[in-house]
Amino acid sequence: MSSNKRGDATHGESVDLASLSQNDVTILAETFRLLGDPSRLRIMLRCMQGSSPVGDIAESLELSQSLVSHHLRLLRGARLVKGVRHAKHIFYEVDDSHVSQVLLDMASHIVEDRGEE
């Protein structure tokens, strides 16, 4: 198992990167494209802080509720966030630890690079 062909996922899982199908690569590219939007990325980072309803996310990020709802719909479709219903409200949170770990690793990478300048 060569390090060029294998990528280690969290929780001890491995993914054979060479075996990714064209469809898998397309989905991966679309996921990164979704995260390339600053508003969506801010929403993701906010959802990492804990489960919140749309109104709270919108208020804390100073975005309109309709814009946040639109972005959350796209993020849910990509399985990056999930909505959990509590009574009449839906609370949004990051879908799983893989998503959180990718964002934490990339944020650490950015901060690390900043220290070298």
N, C-alpha and C positions, 0 to 999 in steps of 0.2 A: 504494500500500500504506500504509494508515493505521496509526498506532501503536495506535489503539484496537482494531483488528481483528487485529493480528499480535502474536504473542509470540515472542521469540527464544529458541530452545533452544540448548544448548551445541553445540559443534562446527559452528557456522555453519548449522545446520538451522533452519527456521522452521516454525511451526505456525499455520495460519489458524484462530484461535480461533472465529471466526464460523461456520466450517464443521464444528465438532465436532457429531457426532450426539448425540441424546438418550442413546444407549447409552454413547458416549464420556464424556459428562458424568457419567452414573451411575457408571461405572468410576472416574473421577477422584475423585468424592465418596467412594466406597468406599475408595479408596487413602488419602485424607486421614483418613477415619474410623479406618482401621487404625492410622495413625500417631498418632492422638489418644490411644491408650492409653499411659500412661507406661512400663509394662514393655516393650511392643513397641518404643517409641521408644528406650529404653535399649539394647535388643538391637540395633536398627539402628545406633546410634552405636558400639556395641562391634564390630559386624561391619565398620564402616568402618575400624577399626584394623588389620584383617588377618583372614585366614582362620583360623577356630577351630572346634574340635569343640563339641558341645552342652555337654559337661561343663565345659569351660573357661569358656564363656560363663556358664553357671549359677553357677559358683563365683565368678567375678569380679563378678557382679552380685548375688550373695547371693540367688538365686532357685532354686527347685527345678528339677531337670533335667526333670521331666515338664511343668512350666509353660513352660519355655523351649522344649521340643520342640513343645508345642501352639502357641505364638506363632510359632515358625519355620515350622510347617506353613502357618499363615495368611499369613505374609509371603512364603513361597515361592509360594503360590497367586496372590498379587497381583504376582508377579515383582519383588519388592523385594529379595529375597535369593536366592542360589542355593547349592545344596549340591554340593560337589566331593568325590567319593570318593577316598580315599587308603587303600589296603589295606582294613582292616575299619572305618575311621572315615569319617564324612562331615564335611567342614569347610565352614562357612558363611561367606559373604562377601556384600557388597552386590552386587546383580546387575549394575549398570553405572554409569558415571560420571554419568548423568542423575540417578539416585537420590541419589548422594553430593552432587552439586552443589546439589540442592534442600535437603537437610539442612544443608549448610554455609552456604548463603545465609540460611536461616531462623535458624540459630544466630547468624550475624553480625548479623542484624536485631535479635534479642533483646538481644545484648550491646551493640549500638549504642544501643538505646532505654534500656538501663540507665544508660548514661553521661550521658544527658540529664536524669536525675532529680535 
